[in-house]
Amino acid sequence: MALAKEQTEMLVSKFGANEKDTGNVNVQIAILTERIRELTDHYTRFKKDKSGQRGLLILVGRRRRLLKYLQRTNLEGYRALIKELGLRK
């Protein structure tokens, strides 16, 4: 499931430097987090959708790799992003 265009634009404007800054690590992590939340809701209702759950696990792994990169390169930015997105409470 893809995010709505308005949701994506809102996340890019919130976490990016400008409206076209979709390659920023913070923006990518925010978009992946929102997709993971939507898919998690979907899979709690449809437990037998095993092929789709694989896609969810792929997204979680991609977000984890981006978070590790951000932690290595910008520790303060990593901590701020984790707090803002509500990850790792």
BALOBA-1460 file (C-alpha; in Angstrom, 3 decimals):
// residues 89
<rec num="1" residu="m" x="0.000" y="0.000" z="0.000"/>
<rec num="2" residu="a" x="1.348" y="3.344" z="-0.997"/>
<rec num="3" residu="l" x="0.754" y="6.479" z="0.979"/>
<rec num="4" residu="a" x="-1.545" y="9.165" z="-0.320"/>
<rec num="5" residu="k" x="0.195" y="11.953" z="-2.168"/>
<rec num="6" residu="e" x="-0.876" y="14.487" z="0.448"/>
<rec num="7" residu="q" x="0.591" y="12.396" z="3.271"/>
<rec num="8" residu="t" x="3.888" y="12.051" z="1.448"/>
<rec num="9" residu="e" x="4.062" y="15.777" z="0.709"/>
<rec num="10" residu="m" x="3.303" y="16.571" z="4.338"/>
<rec num="11" residu="l" x="6.102" y="14.286" z="5.563"/>
<rec num="12" residu="v" x="8.570" y="15.698" z="3.027"/>
<rec num="13" residu="s" x="7.800" y="19.272" z="4.046"/>
<rec num="14" residu="k" x="8.039" y="18.395" z="7.749"/>
<rec num="15" residu="f" x="11.291" y="16.392" z="7.706"/>
<rec num="16" residu="g" x="13.034" y="17.650" z="4.560"/>
<rec num="17" residu="a" x="14.950" y="20.816" z="3.849"/>
<rec num="18" residu="n" x="12.418" y="21.814" z="1.174"/>
<rec num="19" residu="e" x="9.399" y="20.380" z="-0.678"/>
<rec num="20" residu="k" x="11.527" y="18.438" z="-3.171"/>
<rec num="21" residu="d" x="13.964" y="16.917" z="-0.661"/>
<rec num="22" residu="t" x="12.700" y="13.330" z="-0.885"/>
<rec num="23" residu="g" x="16.165" y="11.762" z="-0.769"/>
<rec num="24" residu="n" x="16.948" y="13.002" z="2.718"/>
<rec num="25" residu="v" x="17.440" y="10.135" z="5.186"/>
<rec num="26" residu="n" x="15.024" y="11.682" z="7.675"/>
<rec num="27" residu="v" x="12.320" y="11.921" z="5.015"/>
<rec num="28" residu="q" x="12.859" y="8.341" z="3.882"/>
<rec num="29" residu="i" x="12.634" y="7.049" z="7.453"/>
<rec num="30" residu="a" x="9.475" y="9.075" z="8.132"/>
<rec num="31" residu="i" x="7.769" y="7.776" z="4.975"/>
<rec num="32" residu="l" x="8.744" y="4.186" z="5.746"/>
<rec num="33" residu="t" x="7.478" y="4.559" z="9.313"/>
<rec num="34" residu="e" x="4.091" y="5.789" z="8.107"/>
<rec num="35" residu="r" x="3.821" y="2.938" z="5.590"/>
<rec num="36" residu="i" x="4.760" y="0.414" z="8.290"/>
<rec num="37" residu="r" x="2.064" y="1.782" z="10.599"/>
<rec num="38" residu="e" x="-0.595" y="1.509" z="7.892"/>
<rec num="39" residu="l" x="0.460" y="-2.012" z="6.932"/>
<rec num="40" residu="t" x="0.539" y="-3.109" z="10.562"/>
<rec num="41" residu="d" x="-3.083" y="-2.027" z="10.920"/>
<rec num="42" residu="h" x="-3.942" y="-3.953" z="7.755"/>
<rec num="43" residu="y" x="-2.290" y="-7.154" z="8.964"/>
<rec num="44" residu="t" x="-3.964" y="-7.087" z="12.341"/>
<rec num="45" residu="r" x="-7.292" y="-7.360" z="10.475"/>
<rec num="46" residu="f" x="-6.138" y="-9.825" z="7.786"/>
<rec num="47" residu="k" x="-3.926" y="-12.324" z="9.587"/>
<rec num="48" residu="k" x="-3.711" y="-14.784" z="6.681"/>
<rec num="49" residu="d" x="-2.132" y="-12.333" z="4.245"/>
<rec num="50" residu="k" x="1.274" y="-14.004" z="4.472"/>
<rec num="51" residu="s" x="2.648" y="-12.791" z="1.155"/>
<rec num="52" residu="g" x="1.950" y="-9.203" z="2.122"/>
<rec num="53" residu="q" x="3.598" y="-9.655" z="5.497"/>
<rec num="54" residu="r" x="6.847" y="-10.358" z="3.673"/>
<rec num="55" residu="g" x="6.637" y="-6.884" z="2.173"/>
<rec num="56" residu="l" x="6.145" y="-5.442" z="5.638"/>
<rec num="57" residu="l" x="9.268" y="-7.202" z="6.886"/>
<rec num="58" residu="i" x="11.229" y="-5.837" z="3.918"/>
<rec num="59" residu="l" x="10.125" y="-2.292" z="4.808"/>
<rec num="60" residu="v" x="11.100" y="-2.798" z="8.456"/>
<rec num="61" residu="g" x="14.550" y="-4.005" z="7.399"/>
<rec num="62" residu="r" x="15.011" y="-1.049" z="5.060"/>
<rec num="63" residu="r" x="14.050" y="1.393" z="7.826"/>
<rec num="64" residu="r" x="16.404" y="-0.354" z="10.255"/>
<rec num="65" residu="r" x="19.315" y="0.015" z="7.814"/>
<rec num="66" residu="l" x="18.561" y="3.714" z="7.287"/>
<rec num="67" residu="l" x="18.355" y="4.259" z="11.055"/>
<rec num="68" residu="k" x="21.731" y="2.554" z="11.547"/>
<rec num="69" residu="y" x="23.234" y="4.826" z="8.890"/>
<rec num="70" residu="l" x="21.753" y="7.919" z="10.515"/>
<rec num="71" residu="q" x="23.010" y="6.806" z="13.930"/>
<rec num="72" residu="r" x="26.539" y="6.409" z="12.554"/>
<rec num="73" residu="t" x="26.607" y="9.742" z="10.741"/>
<rec num="74" residu="n" x="24.456" y="12.079" z="12.858"/>
<rec num="75" residu="l" x="23.775" y="10.841" z="16.382"/>
<rec num="76" residu="e" x="21.900" y="13.939" z="17.572"/>
<rec num="77" residu="g" x="19.709" y="13.950" z="14.477"/>
<rec num="78" residu="y" x="19.048" y="10.255" z="15.020"/>
<rec num="79" residu="r" x="17.914" y="10.823" z="18.610"/>
<rec num="80" residu="a" x="15.674" y="13.729" z="17.598"/>
<rec num="81" residu="l" x="14.070" y="11.739" z="14.782"/>
<rec num="82" residu="i" x="13.454" y="8.714" z="17.001"/>
<rec num="83" residu="k" x="11.775" y="10.926" z="19.565"/>
<rec num="84" residu="e" x="9.647" y="12.763" z="17.001"/>
<rec num="85" residu="l" x="8.467" y="9.600" z="15.248"/>
<rec num="86" residu="g" x="7.772" y="7.806" z="18.519"/>
<rec num="87" residu="l" x="10.087" y="4.864" z="17.879"/>
<rec num="88" residu="r" x="11.896" y="2.951" z="20.635"/>
<rec num="89" residu="k" x="10.071" y="4.287" z="23.636"/>
